[in-house]
Amino acid sequence: MTGLLFTLLGGIGLFLVGMVLLSDGLKSFAGDRLRTALVRFTGRPVAALASGTLVTALVQSSSATTVTMIGFVSAGLLTFPQAVGVILGASLGTTSTGWIVSVLGLKISIGQYALPLVGIGAFVRLLGRRRVRPLGFAIAGFGLIFVGIETLQTAMAGLSDDLSLSGLDAGGFFGRMLTVGIGVALTVILQSSSAAVATTLTALHTSSINFEQAALLVIGASIGTTVTGALAAIGASVPAKRTALALVLFNSATGVIAILLMPLLLRLIGWGQRSAGLEAGAVSLAAFHTVFVALGVICFLPIIERFARWVERLLPDRGPVLTAHLDRMVLDVPEVALEAAFRALREISIETFDCIHESLRDPPGRGADKARRLRIREAIHQTQDFLAAIPAAGETGPAGLRVALLHGLDHLVRLQGYVKLPDKVSRALAGDAVKPAAARCRDILACAADGLRGFESGPWLAAVRQKSEYLGEANRRERPQLLQKSAAGVWLHSEVLDVLDALRWLNTVGYHAWRISHYLGGGSPETPEAGEWEQSVDAAP
């Protein structure tokens, strides 16, 4: 008895290790192409559903797909409704495991033929080229899955008499709930619904349980996988919690629907066996799993937008808006992490432009309050730390975007010191001499902020640069005239110095606003040659 239990535990372990190796190996081998395809084909709910189904069936891990979606939503690459569509697809795609186990693992004894796959995979991992080494893990994992299934079969055949659930009444309400609860507990213990389904399929194949009990266990496994997602979301970001909640609600609702429609679904499977040639046993159970999950998808797909908005209302995002996209879960994917940093810098820049614009209104404002300035400063520091933590990209990586972000961050750090309006600039703004320049600067800031928001259409970058250059040239022309008025005694020397300082201050703000817009608005990461106007900018606040 003890030996058979050890064999059962070993078979489950081999299956789990095989699933992990297959999933991780395929994800590493496919790399960015898989992630790019996942983002590209998630526009409409149906496309998102198809993407989630195909990717999950490929990597054999709904958890991997869900975690990837959390990162994409956090980075702003996908909206939450799009992610919900992928989550529904992931739940449907994970039913492919049952088909693999029932069609290949149980019908054909390929355990001894799968062992060479483990060896081949190990050699590919050790001796293969760098690009194909991850494929070795996938090959070895695929082999281990079937070795684990064969080990499970051996253990279940020996334990069928001692651990049979045939005496458990699955027809009554309490019997059904108990069987579903066993499926939930099995999934929580194994931390994998695929392993729980594989164990159930093997138990059915060895006649340890009947079909109705197996169906209830599979429903319990579908519900139990939500516990893993809920535990993983504890202390996570709001997008992670929303994703976990959507998964919990969908799988739980699907499980309830399956329990309520159990007699109808069993008759449907029976009809398939009699009329459609559906094979009885494990294959029919795999079909049952797919059918009730597909039924849940059909119910949720038409209301996916409303369902997503309802989840967002249940879990509102009360965190810092400026750094909402900086989720450290995406740091291991440089492309996504850089996109998250880009969106954060864009939000911080817009907030900075708005603050300075409000300070320059006529009559002059008092500038941003201390709390707002601190939020901007803290957001810049967090973005700096996040950028520093992104792994360096290779030669084919997004080096251009990284360079552009660093340039934009450098100018944003400098512009941060201008959020607080100096007293001497505030005094000068009250006079007529500085008002034209202040109006030009406000125009630059408004154009830059609207451009980064996406409100502006057309060549807004060229407009921002032109306005900034005009401001610098106008200020440079006015400087000699102001000095002459001071020398002639028309103005006090101290007044002229305040006006000159204010003009220089406005000129620098306009310059940094243009450079930030250039690097965050799609301009070339290469810095243009510094002209006379750029060299004259005083970067000190």
DAHU-V948527 format. One record per residue. N is the residue number from 1. SS is DSSP state (a for helix, b for strand, c for the rest). PHI is phi as a letter, one per 20 degrees, with the letter a starting at -180 (* if undefined). D_CENTER is the distance of its C-alpha to the mean C-alpha in Angstrom with 2 decimals. Layout:
# DAHU-V948527
n->N ss->SS phi->PHI d_center->D_CENTER
n->N ss->SS phi->PHI d_center->D_CENTER
This chain:
# DAHU-V948527
n->1 ss->c phi->* d_center->46.30
n->2 ss->a phi->f d_center->44.54
n->3 ss->a phi->f d_center->44.21
n->4 ss->a phi->f d_center->42.64
n->5 ss->a phi->f d_center->40.11
n->6 ss->a phi->f d_center->39.23
n->7 ss->a phi->f d_center->38.94
n->8 ss->a phi->f d_center->36.62
n->9 ss->a phi->f d_center->34.42
n->10 ss->a phi->f d_center->34.48
n->11 ss->a phi->f d_center->33.61
n->12 ss->a phi->f d_center->30.54
n->13 ss->a phi->f d_center->29.56
n->14 ss->a phi->f d_center->30.14
n->15 ss->a phi->f d_center->28.03
n->16 ss->a phi->f d_center->25.07
n->17 ss->a phi->f d_center->25.45
n->18 ss->a phi->f d_center->25.70
n->19 ss->a phi->f d_center->22.50
n->20 ss->a phi->f d_center->20.61
n->21 ss->a phi->f d_center->22.36
n->22 ss->a phi->f d_center->21.84
n->23 ss->a phi->f d_center->18.08
n->24 ss->a phi->f d_center->17.59
n->25 ss->a phi->f d_center->20.24
n->26 ss->a phi->f d_center->18.93
n->27 ss->a phi->f d_center->15.38
n->28 ss->a phi->f d_center->17.17
n->29 ss->a phi->f d_center->19.72
n->30 ss->a phi->f d_center->17.56
n->31 ss->c phi->l d_center->15.28
n->32 ss->a phi->f d_center->13.69
n->33 ss->a phi->f d_center->15.59
n->34 ss->a phi->f d_center->13.70
n->35 ss->a phi->f d_center->10.25
n->36 ss->a phi->f d_center->12.18
n->37 ss->a phi->f d_center->13.88
n->38 ss->a phi->f d_center->10.98
n->39 ss->a phi->f d_center->9.88
n->40 ss->a phi->f d_center->13.62
n->41 ss->c phi->d d_center->14.80
n->42 ss->c phi->c d_center->12.77
n->43 ss->c phi->f d_center->15.01
n->44 ss->c phi->e d_center->17.24
n->45 ss->a phi->g d_center->16.87
n->46 ss->a phi->f d_center->19.10
n->47 ss->a phi->f d_center->17.23
n->48 ss->a phi->f d_center->13.89
n->49 ss->a phi->f d_center->16.08
n->50 ss->a phi->f d_center->17.70
n->51 ss->a phi->f d_center->14.63
n->52 ss->a phi->f d_center->13.35
n->53 ss->a phi->f d_center->17.00
n->54 ss->a phi->f d_center->17.80
n->55 ss->a phi->f d_center->14.93
n->56 ss->a phi->f d_center->15.52
n->57 ss->a phi->f d_center->19.24
n->58 ss->a phi->f d_center->18.94
n->59 ss->a phi->e d_center->17.16
n->60 ss->c phi->l d_center->18.79
n->61 ss->c phi->b d_center->16.01
n->62 ss->a phi->f d_center->14.21
n->63 ss->a phi->f d_center->12.67
n->64 ss->a phi->f d_center->11.13
n->65 ss->a phi->f d_center->9.71
n->66 ss->a phi->f d_center->8.50
n->67 ss->a phi->f d_center->6.94
n->68 ss->a phi->f d_center->5.19
n->69 ss->a phi->f d_center->4.21
n->70 ss->a phi->g d_center->3.55
n->71 ss->a phi->f d_center->1.85
n->72 ss->a phi->f d_center->2.26
n->73 ss->a phi->f d_center->4.09
n->74 ss->a phi->f d_center->4.92
n->75 ss->a phi->f d_center->5.84
n->76 ss->c phi->n d_center->7.55
n->77 ss->c phi->f d_center->7.30
n->78 ss->c phi->c d_center->7.41
n->79 ss->c phi->e d_center->9.55
n->80 ss->a phi->f d_center->9.58
n->81 ss->a phi->g d_center->12.61
n->82 ss->a phi->f d_center->11.08
n->83 ss->a phi->f d_center->8.51
n->84 ss->a phi->f d_center->11.78
n->85 ss->a phi->f d_center->13.56
n->86 ss->a phi->f d_center->11.49
n->87 ss->a phi->f d_center->12.03
n->88 ss->a phi->f d_center->15.67
n->89 ss->a phi->f d_center->15.82
n->90 ss->a phi->f d_center->14.56
n->91 ss->a phi->f d_center->17.38
n->92 ss->a phi->f d_center->19.78
n->93 ss->a phi->f d_center->18.89
n->94 ss->c phi->f d_center->19.52
n->95 ss->c phi->f d_center->23.09
n->96 ss->a phi->f d_center->23.79
n->97 ss->a phi->g d_center->24.47
n->98 ss->a phi->f d_center->27.47
n->99 ss->a phi->f d_center->28.86
n->100 ss->a phi->f d_center->28.66
n->101 ss->a phi->f d_center->30.42
n->102 ss->a phi->f d_center->33.00
n->103 ss->a phi->e d_center->33.89
n->104 ss->a phi->d d_center->33.88
n->105 ss->a phi->f d_center->33.81
n->106 ss->a phi->d d_center->36.50
n->107 ss->c phi->f d_center->38.64
n->108 ss->c phi->d d_center->39.17
n->109 ss->c phi->e d_center->39.98
n->110 ss->c phi->d d_center->38.00
n->111 ss->a phi->g d_center->37.44
n->112 ss->a phi->f d_center->40.10
n->113 ss->a phi->e d_center->38.77
n->114 ss->a phi->f d_center->35.22
n->115 ss->a phi->g d_center->36.48
n->116 ss->a phi->g d_center->37.15
n->117 ss->a phi->f d_center->33.53
n->118 ss->a phi->f d_center->32.61
n->119 ss->a phi->f d_center->35.14
n->120 ss->a phi->f d_center->34.10
n->121 ss->a phi->f d_center->30.48
n->122 ss->a phi->f d_center->31.69
n->123 ss->a phi->f d_center->33.87
n->124 ss->a phi->f d_center->31.16
n->125 ss->a phi->f d_center->28.95
n->126 ss->a phi->e d_center->31.92
n->127 ss->a phi->d d_center->33.76
n->128 ss->c phi->f d_center->31.38
n->129 ss->c phi->f d_center->30.10
n->130 ss->c phi->g d_center->27.01
n->131 ss->c phi->f d_center->24.99
n->132 ss->c phi->e d_center->26.13
n->133 ss->a phi->g d_center->26.18
n->134 ss->a phi->g d_center->22.86
n->135 ss->a phi->f d_center->24.52
n->136 ss->a phi->f d_center->27.18
n->137 ss->a phi->f d_center->24.91
n->138 ss->a phi->f d_center->23.91
n->139 ss->a phi->f d_center->27.64
n->140 ss->a phi->f d_center->28.71
n->141 ss->a phi->f d_center->26.11
n->142 ss->a phi->f d_center->27.32
n->143 ss->a phi->f d_center->30.84
n->144 ss->a phi->f d_center->30.18
n->145 ss->a phi->g d_center->28.79
n->146 ss->a phi->f d_center->32.22
n->147 ss->a phi->f d_center->34.15
n->148 ss->a phi->f d_center->32.47
n->149 ss->a phi->f d_center->33.28
n->150 ss->a phi->f d_center->36.88
n->151 ss->a phi->f d_center->37.14
n->152 ss->a phi->f d_center->35.87
n->153 ss->a phi->g d_center->38.51
n->154 ss->a phi->f d_center->41.23
n->155 ss->a phi->f d_center->40.33
n->156 ss->a phi->f d_center->39.99
n->157 ss->a phi->f d_center->43.31
n->158 ss->a phi->f d_center->45.02
n->159 ss->a phi->e d_center->43.45
n->160 ss->c phi->f d_center->43.89
n->161 ss->c phi->f d_center->47.17
n->162 ss->c phi->e d_center->46.20
n->163 ss->c phi->d d_center->42.71
n->164 ss->c phi->f d_center->43.26
n->165 ss->c phi->d d_center->41.83
n->166 ss->c phi->f d_center->44.32
n->167 ss->c phi->e d_center->46.23
n->168 ss->c phi->f d_center->43.36
n->169 ss->c phi->f d_center->43.92
n->170 ss->c phi->e d_center->40.83
n->171 ss->c phi->e d_center->42.71
n->172 ss->c phi->e d_center->42.94
n->173 ss->a phi->f d_center->40.28
n->174 ss->a phi->f d_center->40.24
n->175 ss->a phi->f d_center->40.33
n->176 ss->a phi->f d_center->37.30
n->177 ss->a phi->f d_center->35.33
n->178 ss->a phi->f d_center->36.42
n->179 ss->a phi->f d_center->35.33
n->180 ss->a phi->f d_center->31.90
n->181 ss->a phi->f d_center->31.72
n->182 ss->a phi->f d_center->32.63
n->183 ss->a phi->f d_center->29.73
n->184 ss->a phi->f d_center->27.34
n->185 ss->a phi->f d_center->28.95
n->186 ss->a phi->f d_center->28.88
n->187 ss->a phi->f d_center->25.12
n->188 ss->a phi->f d_center->24.57
n->189 ss->a phi->f d_center->27.05
n->190 ss->a phi->e d_center->25.64
n->191 ss->c phi->l d_center->21.96
n->192 ss->c phi->a d_center->21.50
n->193 ss->a phi->f d_center->22.38
n->194 ss->a phi->f d_center->23.17
n->195 ss->a phi->f d_center->25.74
n->196 ss->a phi->f d_center->27.18
n->197 ss->a phi->f d_center->27.60
n->198 ss->a phi->f d_center->29.18
n->199 ss->a phi->f d_center->31.53
n->200 ss->a phi->f d_center->32.47
n->201 ss->a phi->f d_center->33.17
n->202 ss->a phi->f d_center->35.34
n->203 ss->a phi->f d_center->37.17
n->204 ss->a phi->f d_center->37.92
n->205 ss->a phi->f d_center->39.09
n->206 ss->c phi->e d_center->41.51
n->207 ss->c phi->m d_center->42.73
n->208 ss->c phi->f d_center->41.67
n->209 ss->c phi->c d_center->40.30
n->210 ss->c phi->e d_center->41.02
n->211 ss->a phi->f d_center->38.70
n->212 ss->a phi->f d_center->38.22
n->213 ss->a phi->f d_center->37.32
n->214 ss->a phi->f d_center->34.83
n->215 ss->a phi->f d_center->33.27
n->216 ss->a phi->f d_center->32.94
n->217 ss->a phi->f d_center->31.45
n->218 ss->a phi->f d_center->28.75
n->219 ss->a phi->f d_center->28.02
n->220 ss->a phi->f d_center->27.85
n->221 ss->a phi->f d_center->25.44
n->222 ss->a phi->f d_center->23.09
n->223 ss->a phi->f d_center->23.37
n->224 ss->a phi->f d_center->23.29
n->225 ss->a phi->f d_center->19.89
n->226 ss->a phi->f d_center->18.54
n->227 ss->a phi->f d_center->20.26
n->228 ss->a phi->f d_center->18.17
n->229 ss->a phi->f d_center->14.90
n->230 ss->a phi->f d_center->16.71
n->231 ss->a phi->f d_center->17.95
n->232 ss->a phi->f d_center->14.66
n->233 ss->c phi->e d_center->13.42
n->234 ss->c phi->f d_center->16.60
n->235 ss->c phi->m d_center->16.21
n->236 ss->c phi->e d_center->12.40
n->237 ss->c phi->f d_center->10.65
n->238 ss->a phi->f d_center->11.32
n->239 ss->a phi->g d_center->7.98
n->240 ss->a phi->f d_center->8.39
n->241 ss->a phi->f d_center->11.99
n->242 ss->a phi->f d_center->11.68
n->243 ss->a phi->f d_center->9.84
n->244 ss->a phi->f d_center->12.55
n->245 ss->a phi->f d_center->15.18
n->246 ss->a phi->f d_center->14.58
n->247 ss->a phi->f d_center->14.88
n->248 ss->a phi->f d_center->17.95
n->249 ss->a phi->f d_center->19.56
n->250 ss->a phi->f d_center->19.20
n->251 ss->a phi->f d_center->20.46
n->252 ss->a phi->f d_center->23.12
n->253 ss->a phi->f d_center->24.34
n->254 ss->a phi->f d_center->24.48
n->255 ss->a phi->f d_center->26.45
n->256 ss->a phi->f d_center->28.81
n->257 ss->a phi->f d_center->29.40
n->258 ss->a phi->f d_center->30.20
n->259 ss->a phi->f d_center->32.62
n->260 ss->a phi->f d_center->34.35
n->261 ss->c phi->e d_center->34.73
n->262 ss->a phi->g d_center->35.64
n->263 ss->a phi->g d_center->39.21
n->264 ss->a phi->f d_center->38.18
n->265 ss->a phi->f d_center->35.50
n->266 ss->a phi->f d_center->38.07
n->267 ss->a phi->f d_center->40.63
n->268 ss->a phi->f d_center->38.17
n->269 ss->a phi->f d_center->37.64
n->270 ss->a phi->f d_center->41.41
n->271 ss->a phi->f d_center->41.99
n->272 ss->a phi->f d_center->39.66
n->273 ss->a phi->f d_center->41.70
n->274 ss->a phi->e d_center->44.99
n->275 ss->a phi->d d_center->44.30
n->276 ss->c phi->d d_center->41.27
n->277 ss->c phi->m d_center->42.01
n->278 ss->c phi->f d_center->39.08
n->279 ss->c phi->f d_center->39.92
n->280 ss->c phi->f d_center->40.50
n->281 ss->c phi->n d_center->38.86
n->282 ss->a phi->f d_center->35.48
n->283 ss->a phi->f d_center->34.73
n->284 ss->a phi->f d_center->35.45
n->285 ss->a phi->f d_center->33.18
n->286 ss->a phi->f d_center->30.27
n->287 ss->a phi->f d_center->31.18
n->288 ss->a phi->g d_center->31.35
n->289 ss->a phi->g d_center->27.80
n->290 ss->a phi->f d_center->26.48
n->291 ss->a phi->f d_center->28.69
n->292 ss->a phi->f d_center->27.72
n->293 ss->a phi->f d_center->23.94
n->294 ss->a phi->f d_center->24.60
n->295 ss->a phi->f d_center->26.75
n->296 ss->a phi->f d_center->23.98
n->297 ss->a phi->f d_center->21.74
n->298 ss->a phi->f d_center->24.76
n->299 ss->a phi->f d_center->25.19
n->300 ss->a phi->e d_center->21.65
n->301 ss->a phi->g d_center->20.86
n->302 ss->c phi->f d_center->23.42
n->303 ss->c phi->d d_center->22.18
n->304 ss->a phi->f d_center->18.42
n->305 ss->a phi->f d_center->18.29
n->306 ss->a phi->f d_center->20.62
n->307 ss->a phi->f d_center->18.94
n->308 ss->a phi->f d_center->15.58
n->309 ss->a phi->f d_center->17.68
n->310 ss->a phi->f d_center->19.61
n->311 ss->a phi->f d_center->16.71
n->312 ss->a phi->f d_center->15.68
n->313 ss->a phi->f d_center->19.37
n->314 ss->a phi->f d_center->19.58
n->315 ss->c phi->c d_center->16.88
n->316 ss->c phi->f d_center->17.28
n->317 ss->c phi->e d_center->15.44
n->318 ss->c phi->d d_center->18.38
n->319 ss->c phi->f d_center->16.83
n->320 ss->c phi->f d_center->17.63
n->321 ss->c phi->f d_center->16.70
n->322 ss->c phi->f d_center->17.12
n->323 ss->c phi->d d_center->14.53
n->324 ss->c phi->f d_center->12.00
n->325 ss->c phi->e d_center->9.30
n->326 ss->c phi->e d_center->10.39
n->327 ss->c phi->d d_center->8.32
n->328 ss->a phi->f d_center->10.21
n->329 ss->a phi->f d_center->7.94
n->330 ss->a phi->e d_center->6.82
n->331 ss->c phi->f d_center->10.58
n->332 ss->c phi->f d_center->11.53
n->333 ss->c phi->d d_center->10.03
n->334 ss->a phi->g d_center->12.34
n->335 ss->a phi->f d_center->11.55
n->336 ss->a phi->f d_center->7.97
n->337 ss->a phi->f d_center->9.50
n->338 ss->a phi->f d_center->12.45
n->339 ss->a phi->f d_center->10.87
n->340 ss->a phi->f d_center->9.51
n->341 ss->a phi->f d_center->13.11
n->342 ss->a phi->f d_center->14.64
n->343 ss->a phi->f d_center->13.40
n->344 ss->a phi->f d_center->14.54
n->345 ss->a phi->f d_center->17.81
n->346 ss->a phi->f d_center->18.37
n->347 ss->a phi->f d_center->18.20
n->348 ss->a phi->f d_center->20.46
n->349 ss->a phi->f d_center->22.80
n->350 ss->a phi->f d_center->23.25
n->351 ss->a phi->f d_center->24.07
n->352 ss->a phi->f d_center->26.47
n->353 ss->a phi->g d_center->28.15
n->354 ss->a phi->f d_center->28.66
n->355 ss->a phi->f d_center->30.19
n->356 ss->a phi->f d_center->32.64
n->357 ss->a phi->f d_center->33.45
n->358 ss->a phi->f d_center->34.47
n->359 ss->a phi->f d_center->36.62
n->360 ss->c phi->e d_center->38.47
n->361 ss->c phi->f d_center->39.46
n->362 ss->c phi->d d_center->43.21
n->363 ss->c phi->f d_center->44.64
n->364 ss->c phi->g d_center->42.46
n->365 ss->c phi->e d_center->39.95
n->366 ss->c phi->e d_center->39.56
n->367 ss->c phi->n d_center->36.10
n->368 ss->c phi->f d_center->32.89
n->369 ss->c phi->f d_center->33.49
n->370 ss->a phi->f d_center->32.84
n->371 ss->a phi->f d_center->29.83
n->372 ss->a phi->f d_center->28.08
n->373 ss->a phi->f d_center->29.03
n->374 ss->a phi->f d_center->27.73
n->375 ss->a phi->f d_center->24.30
n->376 ss->a phi->f d_center->24.16
n->377 ss->a phi->f d_center->25.49
n->378 ss->a phi->f d_center->23.13
n->379 ss->a phi->f d_center->20.08
n->380 ss->a phi->f d_center->21.54
n->381 ss->a phi->f d_center->22.13
n->382 ss->a phi->f d_center->18.61
n->383 ss->a phi->f d_center->17.33
n->384 ss->a phi->g d_center->20.11
n->385 ss->a phi->f d_center->19.18
n->386 ss->a phi->f d_center->15.50
n->387 ss->a phi->f d_center->16.82
n->388 ss->a phi->f d_center->19.41
n->389 ss->a phi->e d_center->17.06
n->390 ss->c phi->f d_center->15.21
n->391 ss->c phi->g d_center->17.11
n->392 ss->c phi->f d_center->19.63
n->393 ss->c phi->e d_center->19.02
n->394 ss->c phi->f d_center->21.84
n->395 ss->c phi->f d_center->24.27
n->396 ss->c phi->e d_center->22.04
n->397 ss->c phi->f d_center->19.01
n->398 ss->c phi->e d_center->18.07
n->399 ss->a phi->f d_center->20.98
n->400 ss->a phi->f d_center->22.00
n->401 ss->a phi->f d_center->18.89
n->402 ss->a phi->f d_center->19.18
n->403 ss->a phi->f d_center->22.85
n->404 ss->a phi->f d_center->22.37
n->405 ss->a phi->f d_center->20.01
n->406 ss->a phi->f d_center->22.61
n->407 ss->a phi->f d_center->25.37
n->408 ss->a phi->f d_center->23.74
n->409 ss->a phi->f d_center->23.08
n->410 ss->a phi->g d_center->26.70
n->411 ss->a phi->f d_center->28.07
n->412 ss->a phi->f d_center->25.93
n->413 ss->a phi->f d_center->27.30
n->414 ss->a phi->f d_center->30.75
n->415 ss->a phi->f d_center->30.33
n->416 ss->a phi->g d_center->29.18
n->417 ss->c phi->f d_center->32.83
n->418 ss->c phi->e d_center->34.00
n->419 ss->c phi->f d_center->32.20
n->420 ss->c phi->e d_center->35.29
n->421 ss->c phi->f d_center->38.33
n->422 ss->c phi->f d_center->41.32
n->423 ss->a phi->f d_center->44.59
n->424 ss->a phi->f d_center->46.53
n->425 ss->a phi->f d_center->44.07
n->426 ss->a phi->f d_center->44.18
n->427 ss->a phi->f d_center->47.99
n->428 ss->a phi->f d_center->48.07
n->429 ss->a phi->f d_center->45.81
n->430 ss->c phi->f d_center->48.50
n->431 ss->c phi->e d_center->50.94
n->432 ss->a phi->f d_center->51.36
n->433 ss->a phi->f d_center->51.02
n->434 ss->a phi->d d_center->47.26
n->435 ss->a phi->g d_center->46.22
n->436 ss->a phi->f d_center->45.89
n->437 ss->a phi->f d_center->43.65
n->438 ss->a phi->f d_center->41.54
n->439 ss->a phi->f d_center->41.20
n->440 ss->a phi->f d_center->40.05
n->441 ss->a phi->f d_center->37.48
n->442 ss->a phi->f d_center->36.14
n->443 ss->a phi->f d_center->35.96
n->444 ss->a phi->f d_center->33.93
n->445 ss->a phi->f d_center->31.43
n->446 ss->a phi->f d_center->31.13
n->447 ss->a phi->f d_center->30.71
n->448 ss->a phi->f d_center->28.06
n->449 ss->a phi->f d_center->26.04
n->450 ss->a phi->f d_center->26.36
n->451 ss->a phi->f d_center->25.42
n->452 ss->a phi->f d_center->22.15
n->453 ss->a phi->f d_center->21.43
n->454 ss->c phi->n d_center->22.24
n->455 ss->c phi->f d_center->25.44
n->456 ss->c phi->f d_center->27.77
n->457 ss->c phi->d d_center->28.62
n->458 ss->c phi->n d_center->30.57
n->459 ss->c phi->f d_center->31.08
n->460 ss->a phi->f d_center->30.08
n->461 ss->a phi->f d_center->29.54
n->462 ss->a phi->f d_center->33.15
n->463 ss->a phi->f d_center->34.30
n->464 ss->a phi->f d_center->32.76
n->465 ss->a phi->f d_center->34.38
n->466 ss->a phi->f d_center->37.67
n->467 ss->a phi->f d_center->37.78
n->468 ss->a phi->f d_center->37.07
n->469 ss->a phi->f d_center->39.76
n->470 ss->a phi->f d_center->42.19
n->471 ss->a phi->f d_center->41.64
n->472 ss->a phi->f d_center->42.40
n->473 ss->a phi->f d_center->45.45
n->474 ss->a phi->f d_center->46.80
n->475 ss->a phi->f d_center->46.55
n->476 ss->a phi->f d_center->48.24
n->477 ss->a phi->f d_center->51.07
n->478 ss->a phi->f d_center->51.59
n->479 ss->a phi->g d_center->51.80
n->480 ss->a phi->f d_center->55.38
n->481 ss->a phi->f d_center->56.60
n->482 ss->a phi->f d_center->55.47
n->483 ss->a phi->f d_center->57.13
n->484 ss->a phi->f d_center->60.33
n->485 ss->a phi->f d_center->60.39
n->486 ss->a phi->f d_center->60.06
n->487 ss->a phi->f d_center->62.86
n->488 ss->c phi->e d_center->65.08
n->489 ss->c phi->n d_center->64.62
n->490 ss->c phi->f d_center->63.03
n->491 ss->c phi->c d_center->59.99
n->492 ss->c phi->f d_center->59.80
n->493 ss->a phi->g d_center->58.28
n->494 ss->a phi->f d_center->55.75
n->495 ss->a phi->f d_center->54.63
n->496 ss->a phi->f d_center->54.18
n->497 ss->a phi->f d_center->52.10
n->498 ss->a phi->f d_center->49.80
n->499 ss->a phi->f d_center->49.42
n->500 ss->a phi->f d_center->48.74
n->501 ss->a phi->f d_center->46.12
n->502 ss->a phi->f d_center->44.45
n->503 ss->a phi->f d_center->44.51
n->504 ss->a phi->f d_center->43.06
n->505 ss->a phi->f d_center->40.35
n->506 ss->a phi->f d_center->39.48
n->507 ss->a phi->f d_center->39.64
n->508 ss->a phi->f d_center->37.15
n->509 ss->a phi->f d_center->34.70
n->510 ss->a phi->f d_center->34.98
n->511 ss->a phi->f d_center->34.54
n->512 ss->a phi->f d_center->31.35
n->513 ss->a phi->f d_center->29.92
n->514 ss->a phi->f d_center->30.70
n->515 ss->a phi->f d_center->29.27
n->516 ss->a phi->f d_center->25.93
n->517 ss->a phi->f d_center->25.84
n->518 ss->a phi->f d_center->26.79
n->519 ss->a phi->f d_center->24.02
n->520 ss->a phi->e d_center->21.16
n->521 ss->c phi->d d_center->22.61
n->522 ss->c phi->o d_center->22.80
n->523 ss->c phi->f d_center->26.01
n->524 ss->c phi->f d_center->27.01
n->525 ss->c phi->f d_center->25.90
n->526 ss->c phi->f d_center->29.55
n->527 ss->c phi->f d_center->31.60
n->528 ss->c phi->f d_center->34.65
n->529 ss->c phi->f d_center->38.10
n->530 ss->c phi->f d_center->39.13
n->531 ss->c phi->e d_center->41.90
n->532 ss->a phi->f d_center->44.52
n->533 ss->a phi->f d_center->42.42
n->534 ss->a phi->f d_center->39.37
n->535 ss->a phi->f d_center->41.69
n->536 ss->c phi->e d_center->43.30
n->537 ss->c phi->f d_center->40.19
n->538 ss->c phi->e d_center->40.58
n->539 ss->c phi->f d_center->37.19
n->540 ss->c phi->e d_center->38.56
n->541 ss->c phi->f d_center->37.85
